[in-house]
Amino acid sequence: MEKYQFLKELSPSLDRKDTQGVLAFLSDDCLFQAGNSEPVKGKEAIGNTLDNFFPNVKAINHNMTDVFESGDSVVHRGMVTYTRLDGSLLAVPVCDVFKMEDNKIKEYYIYVDWSELFK
């Protein structure tokens, strides 16, 4: 498996709104923070966060274009398009920052502006 093969599979898991698929890439004690939400820790809490978020959007489509790494940190940058429940679209830049440990995501930060998503 390539060093960061998970990057080819993580965004599609998010796009499918597949909580278990996303959790498979995380360490058991992963720290997760999405946008300006409060950070959560552990797979169960992260799973609950995703399960609460996914029903609020009709669809998600990531187009990730860049990967940068330094030591145990990986940065993944691109655009994400959300289809709201009313069918309207919102496309915004997104940047994911991962701290890796033993080929699992130990810390997962999503930098995205969701301020317009639920308007």
Backbone as JSON Lines, residues from 0, in Angstrom:
{"i":0,"aa":"M","n":[0.84,-1.18,0.0],"ca":[0.0,0.0,0.0],"c":[0.88,1.25,0.0]}
{"i":1,"aa":"E","n":[0.53,2.22,-0.85],"ca":[1.27,3.48,-0.87],"c":[1.21,4.13,0.5]}
{"i":2,"aa":"K","n":[2.17,4.99,0.77],"ca":[2.25,5.63,2.07],"c":[0.94,6.3,2.46]}
{"i":3,"aa":"Y","n":[0.34,7.03,1.54],"ca":[-0.91,7.73,1.86],"c":[-2.04,7.28,0.94]}
{"i":4,"aa":"Q","n":[-2.14,5.98,0.73],"ca":[-3.2,5.4,-0.08],"c":[-4.58,5.8,0.46]}
{"i":5,"aa":"F","n":[-4.67,5.96,1.78],"ca":[-5.96,6.3,2.4],"c":[-6.56,7.56,1.79]}
{"i":6,"aa":"L","n":[-5.71,8.48,1.28],"ca":[-6.22,9.72,0.7],"c":[-7.09,9.45,-0.53]}
{"i":7,"aa":"K","n":[-6.81,8.37,-1.24],"ca":[-7.61,8.03,-2.43],"c":[-8.95,7.42,-2.04]}
{"i":8,"aa":"E","n":[-9.08,7.01,-0.78],"ca":[-10.28,6.33,-0.34],"c":[-11.09,7.12,0.69]}
{"i":9,"aa":"L","n":[-10.44,8.06,1.39],"ca":[-11.14,8.8,2.44],"c":[-12.21,9.72,1.86]}
{"i":10,"aa":"S","n":[-11.87,10.55,0.89],"ca":[-12.85,11.47,0.31],"c":[-14.04,10.72,-0.3]}
{"i":11,"aa":"P","n":[-13.82,9.64,-1.06],"ca":[-14.98,8.89,-1.56],"c":[-15.86,8.34,-0.43]}
{"i":12,"aa":"S","n":[-15.27,7.95,0.69],"ca":[-16.07,7.5,1.84],"c":[-16.93,8.64,2.36]}
{"i":13,"aa":"L","n":[-16.35,9.83,2.45],"ca":[-17.13,10.99,2.87],"c":[-18.22,11.31,1.86]}
{"i":14,"aa":"D","n":[-17.88,11.22,0.58],"ca":[-18.86,11.52,-0.47],"c":[-20.02,10.53,-0.46]}
{"i":15,"aa":"R","n":[-19.77,9.29,-0.07],"ca":[-20.83,8.28,0.05],"c":[-21.6,8.42,1.36]}
{"i":16,"aa":"K","n":[-21.11,9.31,2.22],"ca":[-21.67,9.48,3.57],"c":[-21.59,8.15,4.34]}
{"i":17,"aa":"D","n":[-20.42,7.52,4.22],"ca":[-20.14,6.2,4.78],"c":[-19.34,6.36,6.08]}
{"i":18,"aa":"T","n":[-20.04,6.48,7.17],"ca":[-19.38,6.7,8.47],"c":[-18.37,5.6,8.77]}
{"i":19,"aa":"Q","n":[-18.76,4.35,8.62],"ca":[-17.84,3.24,8.94],"c":[-16.62,3.26,8.03]}
{"i":20,"aa":"G","n":[-16.81,3.64,6.77],"ca":[-15.69,3.75,5.85],"c":[-14.68,4.79,6.3]}
{"i":21,"aa":"V","n":[-15.17,5.92,6.81],"ca":[-14.29,6.98,7.32],"c":[-13.58,6.5,8.58]}
{"i":22,"aa":"L","n":[-14.34,5.9,9.48],"ca":[-13.76,5.47,10.76],"c":[-12.65,4.45,10.59]}
{"i":23,"aa":"A","n":[-12.67,3.69,9.5],"ca":[-11.65,2.67,9.27],"c":[-10.25,3.27,9.14]}
{"i":24,"aa":"F","n":[-10.15,4.55,8.81],"ca":[-8.86,5.2,8.62],"c":[-8.33,5.84,9.91]}
{"i":25,"aa":"L","n":[-9.13,5.85,10.97],"ca":[-8.8,6.57,12.19],"c":[-8.25,5.67,13.28]}
{"i":26,"aa":"S","n":[-7.35,6.22,14.09],"ca":[-6.94,5.51,15.3],"c":[-8.11,5.52,16.28]}
{"i":27,"aa":"D","n":[-8.1,4.6,17.23],"ca":[-9.21,4.51,18.19],"c":[-9.38,5.79,19.0]}
{"i":28,"aa":"D","n":[-8.28,6.49,19.25],"ca":[-8.34,7.7,20.06],"c":[-8.15,8.97,19.23]}
{"i":29,"aa":"C","n":[-8.53,8.91,17.98],"ca":[-8.36,10.05,17.07],"c":[-9.05,11.3,17.6]}
{"i":30,"aa":"L","n":[-8.4,12.43,17.39],"ca":[-8.98,13.74,17.68],"c":[-9.47,14.31,16.36]}
{"i":31,"aa":"F","n":[-10.73,14.76,16.32],"ca":[-11.36,15.22,15.08],"c":[-11.99,16.58,15.3]}
{"i":32,"aa":"Q","n":[-11.68,17.51,14.38],"ca":[-12.33,18.83,14.43],"c":[-12.67,19.24,13.01]}
{"i":33,"aa":"A","n":[-13.94,19.52,12.78],"ca":[-14.44,19.91,11.47],"c":[-14.93,21.35,11.51]}
{"i":34,"aa":"G","n":[-14.38,22.18,10.63],"ca":[-14.79,23.58,10.58],"c":[-14.6,24.24,11.93]}
{"i":35,"aa":"N","n":[-15.6,25.0,12.35],"ca":[-15.49,25.68,13.64],"c":[-16.23,24.92,14.74]}
{"i":36,"aa":"S","n":[-16.5,23.63,14.51],"ca":[-17.14,22.79,15.51],"c":[-16.16,22.48,16.64]}
{"i":37,"aa":"E","n":[-16.7,22.09,17.76],"ca":[-15.86,21.67,18.88],"c":[-15.15,20.37,18.51]}
{"i":38,"aa":"P","n":[-13.91,20.19,18.93],"ca":[-13.22,18.93,18.65],"c":[-13.87,17.78,19.42]}
{"i":39,"aa":"V","n":[-13.82,16.59,18.82],"ca":[-14.3,15.38,19.48],"c":[-13.18,14.35,19.44]}
{"i":40,"aa":"K","n":[-13.22,13.43,20.38],"ca":[-12.14,12.44,20.46],"c":[-12.72,11.04,20.55]}
{"i":41,"aa":"G","n":[-12.12,10.14,19.77],"ca":[-12.52,8.74,19.79],"c":[-13.47,8.41,18.66]}
{"i":42,"aa":"K","n":[-13.37,7.17,18.19],"ca":[-14.17,6.74,17.04],"c":[-15.68,6.85,17.29]}
{"i":43,"aa":"E","n":[-16.13,6.5,18.48],"ca":[-17.57,6.56,18.74],"c":[-18.08,8.0,18.62]}
{"i":44,"aa":"A","n":[-17.37,8.94,19.23],"ca":[-17.79,10.35,19.17],"c":[-17.7,10.89,17.74]}
{"i":45,"aa":"I","n":[-16.66,10.5,17.02],"ca":[-16.51,10.94,15.63],"c":[-17.63,10.34,14.77]}
{"i":46,"aa":"G","n":[-17.92,9.07,14.98],"ca":[-19.01,8.43,14.27],"c":[-20.33,9.14,14.51]}
{"i":47,"aa":"N","n":[-20.6,9.5,15.76],"ca":[-21.83,10.24,16.08],"c":[-21.85,11.59,15.38]}
{"i":48,"aa":"T","n":[-20.71,12.27,15.34],"ca":[-20.62,13.57,14.67],"c":[-20.94,13.42,13.19]}
{"i":49,"aa":"L","n":[-20.34,12.43,12.53],"ca":[-20.61,12.21,11.11],"c":[-22.06,11.82,10.88]}
{"i":50,"aa":"D","n":[-22.58,10.91,11.72],"ca":[-23.97,10.47,11.57],"c":[-24.96,11.62,11.77]}
{"i":51,"aa":"N","n":[-24.59,12.61,12.56],"ca":[-25.45,13.78,12.74],"c":[-25.32,14.77,11.59]}
{"i":52,"aa":"F","n":[-24.14,14.83,10.96],"ca":[-23.92,15.77,9.86],"c":[-24.49,15.28,8.54]}
{"i":53,"aa":"F","n":[-24.23,14.04,8.19],"ca":[-24.57,13.52,6.86],"c":[-26.04,13.72,6.46]}
{"i":54,"aa":"P","n":[-27.02,13.5,7.35],"ca":[-28.42,13.68,6.93],"c":[-28.79,15.14,6.6]}
{"i":55,"aa":"N","n":[-27.94,16.08,6.96],"ca":[-28.23,17.49,6.75],"c":[-27.81,18.0,5.38]}
{"i":56,"aa":"V","n":[-27.18,17.14,4.58],"ca":[-26.82,17.48,3.21],"c":[-27.27,16.33,2.3]}
{"i":57,"aa":"K","n":[-27.7,16.7,1.11],"ca":[-28.17,15.69,0.15],"c":[-27.0,14.92,-0.44]}
{"i":58,"aa":"A","n":[-25.92,15.64,-0.75],"ca":[-24.75,15.0,-1.35],"c":[-23.5,15.81,-1.06]}
{"i":59,"aa":"I","n":[-22.36,15.13,-1.16],"ca":[-21.04,15.73,-0.96],"c":[-20.15,15.26,-2.11]}
{"i":60,"aa":"N","n":[-19.34,16.18,-2.64],"ca":[-18.41,15.79,-3.71],"c":[-17.08,16.52,-3.5]}
{"i":61,"aa":"H","n":[-16.06,15.76,-3.15],"ca":[-14.72,16.3,-2.96],"c":[-13.93,16.25,-4.26]}
{"i":62,"aa":"N","n":[-13.18,17.31,-4.53],"ca":[-12.22,17.33,-5.63],"c":[-10.9,17.8,-5.03]}
{"i":63,"aa":"M","n":[-10.13,16.84,-4.55],"ca":[-8.89,17.15,-3.85],"c":[-7.75,17.2,-4.87]}
{"i":64,"aa":"T","n":[-6.96,18.26,-4.79],"ca":[-5.96,18.5,-5.83],"c":[-4.52,18.43,-5.36]}
{"i":65,"aa":"D","n":[-4.26,18.67,-4.1],"ca":[-2.88,18.76,-3.63],"c":[-2.68,17.94,-2.36]}
{"i":66,"aa":"V","n":[-1.49,17.39,-2.22],"ca":[-1.07,16.69,-1.01],"c":[0.32,17.2,-0.65]}
{"i":67,"aa":"F","n":[0.48,17.55,0.6],"ca":[1.78,17.98,1.12],"c":[2.05,17.17,2.38]}
{"i":68,"aa":"E","n":[3.32,16.86,2.63],"ca":[3.64,16.14,3.85],"c":[4.9,16.7,4.5]}
{"i":69,"aa":"S","n":[4.93,16.57,5.8],"ca":[6.1,16.96,6.58],"c":[6.11,16.1,7.83]}
{"i":70,"aa":"G","n":[7.1,15.24,7.93],"ca":[7.17,14.35,9.08],"c":[5.94,13.47,9.14]}
{"i":71,"aa":"D","n":[5.22,13.5,10.27],"ca":[4.02,12.68,10.42],"c":[2.74,13.45,10.08]}
{"i":72,"aa":"S","n":[2.89,14.61,9.43],"ca":[1.73,15.42,9.05],"c":[1.5,15.37,7.55]}
{"i":73,"aa":"V","n":[0.22,15.31,7.18],"ca":[-0.19,15.3,5.78],"c":[-1.27,16.36,5.61]}
{"i":74,"aa":"V","n":[-1.16,17.15,4.55],"ca":[-2.16,18.17,4.22],"c":[-2.76,17.81,2.87]}
{"i":75,"aa":"H","n":[-4.07,17.84,2.81],"ca":[-4.82,17.47,1.6],"c":[-5.74,18.65,1.29]}
{"i":76,"aa":"R","n":[-5.6,19.25,0.09],"ca":[-6.3,20.49,-0.23],"c":[-7.11,20.33,-1.51]}
{"i":77,"aa":"G","n":[-8.26,21.02,-1.57],"ca":[-9.07,20.99,-2.78],"c":[-10.35,21.77,-2.6]}
{"i":78,"aa":"M","n":[-11.38,21.31,-3.3],"ca":[-12.71,21.92,-3.23],"c":[-13.71,20.84,-2.83]}
{"i":79,"aa":"V","n":[-14.73,21.26,-2.11],"ca":[-15.83,20.36,-1.79],"c":[-17.13,21.05,-2.19]}
{"i":80,"aa":"T","n":[-17.98,20.29,-2.86],"ca":[-19.29,20.8,-3.25],"c":[-20.35,20.05,-2.47]}
{"i":81,"aa":"Y","n":[-21.18,20.81,-1.79],"ca":[-22.3,20.24,-1.04],"c":[-23.58,20.49,-1.81]}
{"i":82,"aa":"T","n":[-24.41,19.48,-1.9],"ca":[-25.77,19.65,-2.4],"c":[-26.66,19.73,-1.17]}
{"i":83,"aa":"R","n":[-27.28,20.9,-1.0],"ca":[-28.17,21.09,0.14],"c":[-29.44,20.25,-0.05]}
{"i":84,"aa":"L","n":[-30.22,20.11,1.01],"ca":[-31.44,19.33,0.95],"c":[-32.44,19.9,-0.06]}
{"i":85,"aa":"D","n":[-32.37,21.22,-0.32],"ca":[-33.26,21.84,-1.31],"c":[-32.73,21.71,-2.74]}
{"i":86,"aa":"G","n":[-31.58,21.07,-2.89],"ca":[-30.99,20.84,-4.21],"c":[-30.0,21.91,-4.65]}
{"i":87,"aa":"S","n":[-29.9,23.01,-3.93],"ca":[-28.93,24.05,-4.28],"c":[-27.52,23.59,-3.91]}
{"i":88,"aa":"L","n":[-26.52,24.18,-4.58],"ca":[-25.13,23.78,-4.41],"c":[-24.32,24.84,-3.69]}
{"i":89,"aa":"L","n":[-23.34,24.4,-2.95],"ca":[-22.34,25.27,-2.34],"c":[-20.98,24.63,-2.54]}
{"i":90,"aa":"A","n":[-20.09,25.33,-3.25],"ca":[-18.72,24.85,-3.46],"c":[-17.77,25.76,-2.68]}
{"i":91,"aa":"V","n":[-16.93,25.15,-1.85],"ca":[-16.0,25.91,-1.02],"c":[-14.64,25.21,-0.98]}
{"i":92,"aa":"P","n":[-13.57,25.99,-0.78],"ca":[-12.26,25.37,-0.59],"c":[-12.25,24.57,0.72]}
{"i":93,"aa":"V","n":[-11.46,23.51,0.72],"ca":[-11.32,22.69,1.92],"c":[-9.86,22.29,2.06]}
{"i":94,"aa":"C","n":[-9.42,22.19,3.28],"ca":[-8.06,21.74,3.57],"c":[-8.14,20.8,4.77]}
{"i":95,"aa":"D","n":[-7.68,19.58,4.58],"ca":[-7.63,18.6,5.66],"c":[-6.19,18.48,6.13]}
{"i":96,"aa":"V","n":[-6.0,18.47,7.43],"ca":[-4.68,18.27,8.02],"c":[-4.76,17.02,8.89]}
{"i":97,"aa":"F","n":[-3.85,16.1,8.62],"ca":[-3.81,14.83,9.34],"c":[-2.48,14.69,10.06]}
{"i":98,"aa":"K","n":[-2.53,14.23,11.29],"ca":[-1.35,13.77,12.01],"c":[-1.46,12.25,12.01]}
{"i":99,"aa":"M","n":[-0.43,11.57,11.51],"ca":[-0.48,10.13,11.33],"c":[0.31,9.42,12.43]}
{"i":100,"aa":"E","n":[-0.16,8.23,12.76],"ca":[0.56,7.35,13.69],"c":[0.23,5.91,13.32]}
{"i":101,"aa":"D","n":[1.23,5.1,13.03],"ca":[1.04,3.69,12.68],"c":[0.03,3.53,11.53]}
{"i":102,"aa":"N","n":[0.17,4.36,10.48],"ca":[-0.68,4.31,9.29],"c":[-2.16,4.59,9.55]}
{"i":103,"aa":"K","n":[-2.45,5.21,10.67],"ca":[-3.82,5.63,11.0],"c":[-3.81,7.14,11.26]}
{"i":104,"aa":"I","n":[-4.97,7.74,11.08],"ca":[-5.11,9.18,11.37],"c":[-5.28,9.33,12.87]}
{"i":105,"aa":"K","n":[-4.34,10.02,13.49],"ca":[-4.36,10.26,14.94],"c":[-5.06,11.59,15.25]}
{"i":106,"aa":"E","n":[-4.87,12.57,14.38],"ca":[-5.55,13.86,14.49],"c":[-6.04,14.24,13.11]}
{"i":107,"aa":"Y","n":[-7.29,14.74,13.04],"ca":[-7.93,15.03,11.76],"c":[-8.63,16.37,11.88]}
{"i":108,"aa":"Y","n":[-8.12,17.35,11.15],"ca":[-8.66,18.71,11.17],"c":[-9.17,19.05,9.78]}
{"i":109,"aa":"I","n":[-10.42,19.48,9.69],"ca":[-11.01,19.9,8.43],"c":[-11.18,21.42,8.49]}
{"i":110,"aa":"Y","n":[-10.49,22.13,7.6],"ca":[-10.61,23.58,7.54],"c":[-11.5,23.92,6.35]}
{"i":111,"aa":"V","n":[-12.73,24.33,6.66],"ca":[-13.74,24.64,5.64],"c":[-14.68,25.7,6.22]}
{"i":112,"aa":"D","n":[-15.18,26.56,5.35],"ca":[-16.14,27.59,5.77],"c":[-17.54,27.09,5.45]}
{"i":113,"aa":"W","n":[-18.25,26.65,6.51],"ca":[-19.61,26.16,6.36],"c":[-20.65,27.24,6.64]}
{"i":114,"aa":"S","n":[-20.23,28.49,6.76],"ca":[-21.17,29.54,7.19],"c":[-22.36,29.69,6.26]}
{"i":115,"aa":"E","n":[-22.21,29.34,4.99],"ca":[-23.32,29.46,4.03],"c":[-24.07,28.15,3.8]}
{"i":116,"aa":"L","n":[-23.6,27.07,4.38],"ca":[-24.14,25.76,4.04],"c":[-25.62,25.6,4.42]}
{"i":117,"aa":"F","n":[-26.01,26.07,5.56],"ca":[-27.37,25.83,6.04],"c":[-28.25,27.08,6.0]}
{"i":118,"aa":"K","n":[-27.86,28.04,5.15],"ca":[-28.69,29.25,5.01],"c":[-29.79,29.03,4.02]}
